Amino acid sequence: MERCRAKSKRSREQCKNYAIKGWGVCRMHGAGGGPRTWEGYIACKKGPSKHGFYSKEAREELRDLQNSISQSNARINKDFNTDSTLK
């Protein structure tokens, strides 16, 4: 039986698990995972996300928040730079 070909980044030692037949790596290093066809890939992309951190709505909300923070920082810097009492 063949051993997994994956190696540790830290110790540079080979993984000691058995490889899945036809893959060359064990289940923990990627054997059997992921979509097999383009249609499967598209179906995975359309599936629900587990936590929603990267949903379209969350990204738009984060972008709006970042824009408002930068605008307020710009206003604060402008007011600070034009304040004559500090000069």
Residue frames as a rotation matrix with the C-alpha (Angstrom) as fourth column:
MET 1
0.580 0.815 0.000 0.00
0.815 -0.580 0.000 0.00
0.000 0.000 -1.000 0.00
GLU 2
-0.164 -0.648 0.744 1.33
0.648 -0.639 -0.414 3.44
0.744 0.414 0.525 -0.98
ARG 3
-0.173 0.021 -0.985 2.00
0.890 -0.425 -0.165 6.17
-0.422 -0.905 0.055 1.57
CYS 4
0.854 0.512 -0.088 0.88
0.457 -0.822 -0.340 9.80
-0.247 0.251 -0.936 1.23
ARG 5
0.097 -0.850 0.518 3.39
0.917 -0.126 -0.378 11.93
0.386 0.512 0.767 -0.72
ALA 6
0.719 0.218 0.660 2.61
0.048 -0.963 0.266 15.16
0.693 -0.159 -0.703 1.18
LYS 7
-0.234 -0.853 -0.466 5.40
0.772 0.129 -0.623 16.60
0.591 -0.506 0.628 3.32
SER 8
0.558 0.374 -0.741 5.25
0.800 -0.481 0.360 18.76
-0.221 -0.793 -0.568 6.42
LYS 9
0.679 -0.303 0.669 6.30
0.141 -0.840 -0.524 22.38
0.720 0.450 -0.527 5.99
ARG 10
0.751 -0.335 0.569 7.82
-0.657 -0.468 0.591 22.48
0.068 -0.818 -0.571 9.44
SER 11
0.373 -0.603 0.705 9.66
-0.381 0.594 0.709 19.17
-0.846 -0.533 -0.009 9.79
ARG 12
-0.058 -0.320 -0.946 10.01
-0.997 -0.023 0.069 18.33
-0.044 0.947 -0.318 6.08
GLU 13
-0.812 -0.159 0.562 8.97
-0.238 0.969 -0.070 14.77
-0.533 -0.191 -0.824 6.94
GLN 14
-0.755 0.548 -0.361 6.64
-0.266 0.247 0.932 12.76
0.600 0.799 -0.040 4.76
CYS 15
0.000 0.865 0.502 3.07
-0.996 -0.043 0.074 12.17
0.086 -0.500 0.862 5.94
LYS 16
-0.861 -0.415 0.293 2.71
-0.470 0.870 -0.150 8.72
-0.193 -0.267 -0.944 7.47
ASN 17
0.056 0.957 0.284 -0.90
-0.480 0.275 -0.833 8.09
-0.876 -0.090 0.475 6.39
TYR 18
-0.456 -0.106 0.884 -1.84
0.577 0.721 0.384 5.75
-0.678 0.685 -0.268 3.59
ALA 19
-0.848 0.134 -0.513 -2.66
-0.438 -0.721 0.536 7.35
-0.298 0.680 0.670 0.25
ILE 20
0.208 0.960 0.187 -6.15
-0.358 0.253 -0.899 6.98
-0.910 0.120 0.396 -1.21
LYS 21
-0.196 -0.282 0.939 -6.12
0.612 0.713 0.342 4.64
-0.766 0.642 0.033 -4.18
GLY 22
0.204 0.207 0.957 -5.60
0.966 -0.203 -0.162 6.62
0.160 0.957 -0.241 -7.39
TRP 23
0.951 0.240 0.196 -4.66
0.209 -0.964 0.167 9.87
0.229 -0.118 -0.966 -5.64
GLY 24
0.084 -0.996 0.027 -1.18
0.519 0.020 -0.855 9.62
0.851 0.086 0.518 -4.16
VAL 25
-0.747 -0.254 0.614 -2.17
-0.354 -0.630 -0.691 11.63
0.562 -0.734 0.381 -1.07
CYS 26
-0.793 0.458 -0.402 -4.26
0.609 0.577 -0.544 10.87
-0.017 -0.676 -0.736 2.01
ARG 27
0.148 0.966 0.211 -7.73
0.903 -0.219 0.371 12.22
0.404 0.135 -0.905 2.77
MET 28
0.528 0.030 -0.848 -6.26
0.622 -0.694 0.363 15.00
-0.578 -0.719 -0.385 4.92
HIS 29
-0.425 -0.765 -0.485 -4.06
0.116 -0.577 0.808 16.26
-0.898 0.287 0.334 2.10
GLY 30
-0.359 0.377 -0.854 -6.73
-0.730 -0.684 0.005 16.58
-0.582 0.625 0.520 -0.55
ALA 31
-0.999 0.002 -0.034 -7.65
-0.021 0.768 0.641 13.17
0.028 0.641 -0.767 -1.92
GLY 32
-0.520 0.853 0.049 -11.21
0.839 0.500 0.213 12.98
0.157 0.151 -0.976 -3.16
GLY 33
-0.159 0.463 -0.872 -12.05
0.572 -0.676 -0.464 16.59
-0.804 -0.573 -0.158 -2.36
GLY 34
-0.541 -0.054 -0.839 -13.53
-0.346 -0.895 0.282 19.25
-0.766 0.443 0.465 -4.55
PRO 35
0.545 0.822 -0.164 -15.69
-0.437 0.112 -0.893 19.24
-0.716 0.558 0.420 -7.67
ARG 36
-0.141 -0.578 0.804 -14.79
0.398 0.711 0.580 16.94
-0.907 0.401 0.129 -10.53
THR 37
-0.152 0.171 0.973 -16.40
0.983 -0.075 0.167 18.88
0.101 0.982 -0.157 -13.41
TRP 38
-0.915 -0.140 0.378 -16.96
0.174 -0.983 0.058 22.51
0.364 0.119 0.924 -14.36
GLU 39
-0.005 0.987 0.160 -20.68
-0.104 -0.160 0.982 22.10
0.995 -0.012 0.104 -13.62
GLY 40
0.416 0.087 -0.905 -19.77
0.793 0.453 0.407 20.82
0.445 -0.887 0.119 -10.15
TYR 41
-0.658 -0.715 -0.236 -17.52
0.750 -0.596 -0.286 23.82
0.064 -0.365 0.929 -9.61
ILE 42
-0.671 0.493 0.553 -20.34
-0.170 -0.829 0.533 26.21
0.721 0.264 0.640 -10.55
ALA 43
0.370 0.850 -0.375 -22.74
0.197 0.322 0.926 24.34
0.908 -0.417 -0.049 -8.25
CYS 44
0.012 -0.448 -0.894 -20.26
0.986 0.153 -0.063 24.69
0.165 -0.881 0.444 -5.36
LYS 45
-0.903 -0.391 0.179 -19.93
0.377 -0.920 -0.108 28.42
0.207 -0.030 0.978 -5.99
LYS 46
-0.369 0.851 0.373 -23.72
-0.285 -0.486 0.826 28.87
0.885 0.199 0.422 -5.98
GLY 47
0.062 0.382 -0.922 -24.11
0.681 0.659 0.319 26.94
0.730 -0.647 -0.219 -2.72
PRO 48
0.879 0.309 0.363 -24.71
-0.035 -0.718 0.695 28.73
0.475 -0.624 -0.620 0.57
SER 49
-0.213 -0.965 0.154 -21.71
-0.233 -0.103 -0.967 29.87
0.949 -0.241 -0.202 2.55
LYS 50
-0.187 0.098 -0.977 -21.30
0.744 0.663 -0.076 28.54
0.641 -0.742 -0.197 6.06
HIS 51
-0.314 -0.045 -0.948 -20.97
0.871 -0.410 -0.269 31.83
-0.377 -0.911 0.168 7.91
GLY 52
0.646 0.676 0.355 -21.84
0.763 -0.577 -0.291 34.60
0.008 0.459 -0.889 5.44
PHE 53
0.224 -0.622 -0.750 -18.66
0.341 -0.671 0.659 36.65
-0.913 -0.404 0.062 5.98
TYR 54
-0.764 -0.630 -0.142 -17.94
0.045 -0.272 0.961 36.69
-0.644 0.728 0.236 2.26
SER 55
0.032 0.845 0.534 -21.46
0.897 0.212 -0.389 37.00
-0.442 0.491 -0.751 0.91
LYS 56
-0.305 -0.117 0.945 -22.16
0.755 -0.635 0.165 39.78
0.581 0.763 0.282 -1.58
GLU 57
0.676 0.644 0.358 -24.18
0.262 -0.664 0.700 41.72
0.688 -0.380 -0.618 0.99
ALA 58
0.760 -0.442 -0.477 -21.44
0.523 -0.019 0.852 41.45
-0.386 -0.897 0.217 3.63
ARG 59
-0.276 -0.905 0.323 -18.77
0.940 -0.183 0.289 42.65
-0.202 0.384 0.901 1.19
GLU 60
-0.062 0.333 0.941 -20.91
0.533 -0.786 0.314 45.63
0.844 0.521 -0.129 0.14
GLU 61
0.904 0.422 -0.071 -21.60
0.259 -0.409 0.875 46.51
0.340 -0.809 -0.479 3.78
LEU 62
0.393 -0.850 -0.351 -17.88
0.739 0.065 0.671 46.31
-0.547 -0.523 0.654 4.60
ARG 63
-0.394 -0.523 0.755 -17.02
0.885 -0.438 0.159 48.47
0.248 0.731 0.636 1.58
ASP 64
0.374 0.616 0.693 -19.58
0.332 -0.787 0.520 51.11
0.866 0.035 -0.499 2.64
LEU 65
0.925 -0.061 -0.374 -18.22
0.363 -0.141 0.921 51.09
-0.109 -0.988 -0.108 6.18
GLN 66
-0.009 -1.000 0.002 -14.64
0.904 -0.007 0.428 51.49
-0.428 0.006 0.904 4.94
ASN 67
-0.258 -0.021 0.966 -15.68
0.708 -0.685 0.174 54.40
0.658 0.729 0.191 2.71
SER 68
0.726 0.591 0.351 -17.45
0.190 -0.664 0.724 56.19
0.661 -0.459 -0.594 5.55
ILE 69
0.693 -0.561 -0.453 -14.44
0.575 0.050 0.817 55.68
-0.436 -0.826 0.357 7.85
SER 70
-0.313 -0.868 0.385 -12.06
0.941 -0.228 0.249 57.11
-0.128 0.441 0.888 5.24
GLN 71
0.047 0.405 0.913 -14.36
0.491 -0.805 0.332 60.08
0.870 0.433 -0.236 4.66
SER 72
0.949 0.310 -0.053 -14.56
0.186 -0.418 0.889 60.83
0.254 -0.854 -0.454 8.37
ASN 73
0.328 -0.910 -0.254 -10.77
0.782 0.111 0.614 60.47
-0.530 -0.399 0.748 8.70
ALA 74
-0.345 -0.421 0.839 -10.32
0.854 -0.512 0.094 62.90
0.389 0.749 0.536 5.81
ARG 75
0.496 0.607 0.621 -12.66
0.242 -0.784 0.572 65.40
0.834 -0.134 -0.536 7.53
ILE 76
0.901 -0.208 -0.381 -10.81
0.379 -0.053 0.924 65.03
-0.212 -0.977 0.031 10.82
ASN 77
-0.067 -0.990 0.124 -7.44
0.931 -0.017 0.364 65.55
-0.358 0.140 0.923 9.13
LYS 78
-0.161 0.073 0.984 -8.76
0.659 -0.735 0.162 68.58
0.735 0.675 0.070 7.26
ASP 79
0.808 0.519 0.279 -10.16
0.122 -0.610 0.783 70.12
0.577 -0.598 -0.556 10.44
PHE 80
0.700 -0.607 -0.377 -6.98
0.573 0.162 0.803 69.35
-0.426 -0.778 0.462 12.37
ASN 81
-0.239 -0.853 0.463 -4.73
0.967 -0.165 0.195 70.84
-0.090 0.494 0.865 9.70
THR 82
-0.153 0.243 0.958 -6.79
0.444 -0.849 0.286 74.04
0.883 0.469 0.022 9.41
ASP 83
0.775 0.416 -0.476 -7.10
0.594 -0.221 0.774 74.59
0.217 -0.882 -0.418 13.17
SER 84
0.324 -0.661 0.677 -5.12
0.024 -0.709 -0.705 77.77
0.946 0.245 -0.214 13.87
THR 85
0.771 -0.008 0.637 -4.95
-0.614 -0.274 0.740 77.26
0.169 -0.962 -0.216 17.65
LEU 86
0.858 -0.448 0.251 -2.51
0.295 0.830 0.474 74.38
-0.421 -0.333 0.844 17.30
LYS 87
0.516 -0.683 0.517 -0.01
0.676 -0.046 -0.736 76.30
0.527 0.729 0.438 15.12
